[in-house]
Amino acid sequence: MRAGGSVAGPGDGAHAVPISKGQRIVAWVQAVLRVNAVVLTINLASGILAARVMGPANKGIFNAIVLWPGVFAMLGNAGLSPAFTTLYARAGQGERRRIYWMAVLLSVAWGGISAAACALLAARVLRHLGPGLGPWVLTGAILSSLSTTVLVGTALLSVHESFAWLNWMNVSRALVSTLALVVLAVLGRLTPYAQVVVTWGTSFLASAPVLVLAFRIGARLPPVRTGRRLLLRTAQQLTAMGVRFYAISLASMFNAQLDQMIASAWLSAREIGWYGVASSSLTVVAMVAGAFGTVFFPMVAGDTPEDIRRRTSLAFRRGVFAFAAAGCVLLVGAWPMLRWVYGPRYVGAWPAIVALAPAGICGASLSVLYQGCYALRRFAIPAVGEVVGAASGAVLLWWWIPRWGIAGAGLAGSVSYLLDLLVVLALWSRQEDDGWRAVAPTLGDLRSVARIALDEARRLGMGLLRRSGLIASGA
């Protein structure tokens, strides 16, 4: 897809027709969502295989090892990726080269600082799970320091609408990881540490093409004068805006990961394994939100404030129905999945899944509003909501985990996300002319979501029928 007005939508072939930016957003969200569904299926299959072979206790050790480097990778991003996206989308061609390469330099520095902090803190918190976890967490911290640079490259590809490359990266990583886990399971060598090596190794290898393509795009940007003052000013702009995003990212990190961080410090390895399965089940909802987040912010970052507010409110109203539908699928399918797919040893995760389902729906809905706030540079709105959610979540986690275990952790997460959503909705509606009505879902929004879902189902069904030879290719 090209960045101009006359484009061919994903999968439309060579016949380009003029479509609006809103139609391009919907087309790319559908394309990314299809890929996310494939990746989710592959990842669930590999996760189920590993869980059945290793058991809840070893599953908990794996989750504890990968959790902390992942959290500090988010911390190391420090708002740099959205700050880069905002400045790059609004900059002229002559300034984009300087903005990109300065963002790469800052990403290396900030990633290194976060890796050091992760290695020092996680080794102390996870001592009760065994002395052997320290070196593994240190290795993960070092690898996670590269993720900030990868996120900057991903943002660059998103601004240039190179979503096909990102889709390829996600699918290839999932396929290689699953194949490696199958081989290890057949050989009888699938342990928590072997799964850690596979997870981190495939992530690193799949990220390499994204970095190479981003570097190539950055090298081809028009050359620009890069004196010391201009470089320092660009660094200051990225840092200043990154700090604003950082406050949101920091609170968001604790709001999203606080339950698992506290759980890893309090619960046994088996309970951590159960809670990890429950948390991973939320990917059914996150898949829909992730497709939207990949596309929406990079494509609207340069729009007028009126267009950003209108598109964000519309996306929220329709997204609520899509996220709720995904949540219902999660609740209906969770028990059979645990009992018959994961195995009887994982039935203990059921209370946490039920308690966490509202958190998935509220969190996905929040992500839509956050994208609009980022594009408008209204950093205070998500920051206030995240602080409320993180503070309430911390109190409830420390209160409810000793009483109700993993179910208490899930319930605390859902309550904190609900409070966060209500605060952000109240602040967002104040800037809309129609107030709460601008974000209140309607039957018309439900019909639009249903129509898109039916069109997508019809398209997939026709594709299957063509491949099976039941209907002609031109039909």
N, C-alpha and C positions, 0 to 999 in steps of 0.2 A: 504494500500500500504506500502510495506517495503522500507527501504532506500537502499537496494542493487540493483544490476544490473538486476537480474531476478525477475520481479515483475508482479503482475496482475494489470492492469489498473483499474480505477474506474468502477465498475459494470461488470468486466470481469469474475467474479466467481473465481473458484479454479484453473483454467488452467493458470498458470503463464508462460509467455514467456519473453525472454530477449528483452528489449527495451532500447533505449538510453535515456539520460536525457532530450533531446529535446522533444522526444515523450511523456515522463512522464509529462513534463510541459504542453504540449498541452492537454493531457488527463485530467490532474487535472484542468486546466483552463476551459475546457468544463464542467466538473462535477460541479465546483463551479459556473459557469455561469448559469447552469440549476437551481441550488438552488437559486441564486440571482434573477433569473426571477420569481420564485415562491414567494420569499420574496417581490419583487417589486410589484407584483400583489396584494398581501395581504395588503401591506402598502398603496398602492394607493387606494384600496377599503376603508380602515379605514380612510385615509385622506379625501377622498371625502365625506364619511358619516359625519365626524366631521365638514367639511367645510359647507356642506348643512344645517346641524342642527344649527350651531353657527352663521353663517354669516361672512362676511369679517372683521368686526371690532373685534369680539371676536377671530377670527382666527389670527388677527394681534397681539392681546394681548398674545395668546399662543406662537406665533413665537418669540415675544420679550423676553418672560420668558425663553424659552429653548435655545435661541441663545447664550446668554452670557456665561452660564455655559459650553455649548458645545465648544465655542471658547477657554475658559480658560482650558478646559480639554486637548485640543490640545496643548496649551501653556505649561501646566504642564508636558506633556510627555517629553518636553525639549530635544528631540533627543535621549532619553534613549532607546526606543524600537528598532530603527534601529542600534544603537550602540551595544546593547546587541546581536541582531541577527548576526551582523558582527563578534564580538569577539567569540560568542558561536559556530558559524559554523566553524570557523577556529581553535578553541582550541582543544587540546587533551582531551581524556576522563577524565584524572585526574584533569583537570582545569575547566571543565564545571560546576560542582557542586558549586564551589566557585563563578563563574561568575553569575550564576542564582540567588543565594540567595543574593548576594550583589546588583544585579539589583532590586530585590524585596524591599530591605531596602531603596535604593535610590528612588524608585518609590513612596514609602509612604511619604518621606520627600518632594520631589518636588511636589507631588500632593497637599499636605497641603498648601504649599506656594502659589500655583496658586489659590486654593480655597479662601484664604484670600484676594488676589488681586481682584478676581472676585467680591466678596461681597462688597468691598469698592468702586470699580469703577462703576459697573453696577447700583447700587442703585442711584447714582447721575445722570447718563445719562438717565435713564428711568423714571425720576420723572414726566415728562409731560404726561405720560400715566396713571398716577394714583398712589396714595400713597400705595396701597396694594401690589404692585409688589415686594417691597424690601424683605419681608420675604420669598417669593417664590424663588427669585433669590439666596438668602442665602442658602436655602435648596438644591437647585440645585448645588451650588458651593461645598457644603459638599459632596454630592453624586458624583460629577464629580472628586473629589480628588481620588476616588477609581479607576477611569478609567485607570490611568497610570499603576497600578498594573495589571489590566486586560489586557492591551496591551502587557505587558511583558509576561504574560501567553499565550496570543495568538501567540506571536512571537515564544515561545518555542514549542507550538503545531505545528506551521507551519514548523519549522526546522525539526521536527520529522515526517512531512507529515501526521499529524493527522487532515486533512481537514474535515473528516467526522464529527468530534465533533464540529468543527466551523460551519459547515453547519446546524447541529442539533440545535445549539444555536440560529442561525439567524432565522430559520423557527419557532422554538417554541416561540421565543419572538414575532414574527410578529403575530402568531396565537392567543396567549394569549391576546396581546394588542388589536387586532381586536375584539375578543369575548367580552372583557371588555367594549369597546366603544359601541358595539351593545347593550349590556345590559343597559348601561347608557342612550343611546338614546331612547330605548323603555320605560324606566322609567321616561324620561323627565328630567334627571339630568346631561346631557352632557353640561358642561360649560368649559371655557378655563382652569380653575384650576383643574377640574376633569380630563381633558385630560393630564395635566401636571403630575398628580399623576399616571395615568395609564402608561404614557410613561416612566417616571423614575422608577416606581416600576417594570415593566416588564423587563426593561434593567438590573436592579439590580439582579432580580431573575434568568434571563437567563445567567448572567455572573458568577453566583456562581459555576455551574458545571465546567466551564472552569478553574476557579481558583483552584478548588479541584483537577481536573485532572493534572493541571500544577504542583501543589504542590506535588502530588504523583510521577510524573516523576522526579521532582527535588530531592525528598527524596530517590529515587532509583538510582540516579547517583552514580558512584563509589566514596567512601569517599576519601578525599584528606587532606593533611596537611594544616591547616588554621591558621597559626601564624598571629600576628598583622601586621607584615610587608607585608605579602602576601595579607591580606585583604585590607590594605591601598593601595597597588599597584593596586589591582583589581579595587578598588573604583576610583583611579586616572585615570586608563585606560578608564573605563566607562564614567567618567565625562569629560575627555579630548575629547574623540570621540563624546560624546553626545553634547558637546558645538559646535563642528563642524556641526553636524546635526542640532543643535538648531538654528543656524543662518538661515539655510534653512527652518526649521519648522516655525520660527517666521515670516519670509517673506512670506512663503506659506500660513500661517494662515491669514495674512492681505490681501494677494492677493485673497484668496478664500472667505473670510468672510467680507472683508472691505465694500463691497457694502451693505450688510445687516446691518452691525454695524452702518454705517452712515445713512442708511435709517431709522433705528429704532430711531435715534436721530432727524431726520428732518421731516419724513412723519407722516401722521395720522395713526390711528390704522387700518382703512379700507385699506389704500394704503399699509401698511405693510402686511396685509393679502393677498392682490393681489400679492405683490412681493414674498411673501412666497410660494404661489401656483406656480408662475413662476419658482422660484428657485428649488422647489421640482420636477418640470417637467424634470429637467436635470438629474434626477436619471435614466432615460432611457439610457443616455450615460454613466453615472457613473457606472451603473450596469456592463457594459462590462469592463471598466477600473478597477473596483474593483475586478472582478474575476481574472484579470491578476495580479494585485498588490498583492493579497493574496498569490499567488503561486510563482511568478517569483523570487523576491528578496531572500526569504529564501532558494530557491533551487539552486541559482547560486552564493550565497555569497562566497562559498569556491572554485569556479572555477578559472582557470587561467585568466589573463587579456585579452588574445586574445579571449578565448571562451566567456567571458562576453561581449566584444565589438561586436563580431559577432552576438551573440544571441540577444543583445539589438537592434542593427541596424535592424536585420531581423524582430524582434517583432514590432518595430516602423513602418516599411514600411507596414507591413500587418495590424497593428492596425489602421492606418489612415483610411483605407477603412472600417473597422468595425465600427469605431467611426462615420465616415461620414454617414454611412447607418443608424446608430441609431439616428443621428441628423435629417436626412430626415424623419424618422418615427415620431420624435417629432414634426417637423413642419407641417406634413400632418395631424397628429391626434390631434394637440393642440386645434384648433378652435372647432371642434365637441365635444371634451372632455369638454371644458369650457362651451359651450352653452347648451349641452344636459345632461351632467353628473354632473358637479359642479353646474350648474344653471346659469340663466341670471345675477345674482348678481356678478359673477366672470368674466364676459366678459372683464372687465377692465384690467385683467392680460394679455390679448393677446399681446399688444405691448412689454411688458417686455419679454415674451417668445421668440418672434421673435428676439429681440435684444440680448438675452442671448444664443441663439442656437450656434453661433460661439464660445462663451466662453466654452461651454460644450465640443465641439470637440477639441479645442486647449488644454484645461485642461487635457482631457483624454490622448491626444497624449504626453503631457509633462510628465504625470505620468510614461509612459514607459521609457523615457530617464532618468528620475530621478532614477528609479530602477537600471539602469545600472550604473549611477554615484555613487549611494550609494555603490554598490558592488565593484566598482573600487576605492572607497574612493576619488573620484574626487569631493570634496565638493564645490569647487569654481565655477564649471560650473552651478549647479542649484542655488547657492547663488546669482551669478551675475544676472541671469535671473529673479529670484524672486524679487530682489531689483528693477530692471528696471520695472517689472510688477506692484509691489506694489506702487512705486513712481508715475508712470504714472496714475495708477488707482485712487490714492488719489486725484491728481490734477483734473482729469476728473470728478470724482464723485462730488467734491465740485463745479465744474463749471457747469455740466450738470443736476444734480438733480434739482436745482432751476428752470432751463429752461424747462426741459422736464419730470420731475417727474420720475416715475419708468422706463419709456423707456430710459431716460438718464442714469439711474443707470445701466441698462442692457447693453447699448451700451458701457459705460465706462468699464464695466467688460470684454466685448469681445475684445475691443482694447487693454487693458492691457495684457490679456492672449495671444493675437497674438504677441505683442512685446516680451513678455517673451519667447514664443516658437521660434521666429526667433533668438533671442540671444542665447538660448541654442543649437539650431541646428547649428548655426555658430561655437560655441565653441566645440561641439561634433565632427563635421565633420573635425576639424583641427587635431584630434588625429587618424583619420581613414586614412589608406593608399590611399583609393579611394576618399577621400574628400567628397564632396556633393553627389557623386554617391552612396556612401554607405547607405545613408538615403533617397534617392529619390525613391518613390514608382514606381513600374513597372507593366506592364500588367501581368507578371508572378505572382507577389504578389497578384494582384486582382483575378487571377484564383485560387490561393491557398486558399484565403479567401472564395471565392464562393464555392469551392469544400468542404471545412470544413462545411460551412453553409448548403449546400445541404445534406451532410452526416448526419449532426445533425437533419435536418428536416425529412430525411428519417427514421432515427432511432426513432424519436418521433412518426412519423406517423405509423410505424410498431407496436410500443408499444401500441398505441391507438387501432389499428385494432385487436391486440391479446386480449386486455382486453375486447373489445366489442364482441369477439367470431366470427368475420367475417373471420379470418384466423386461422389456427392451431398454437399452441404455438411453434411447432418445425419448422415452415416455415421460 
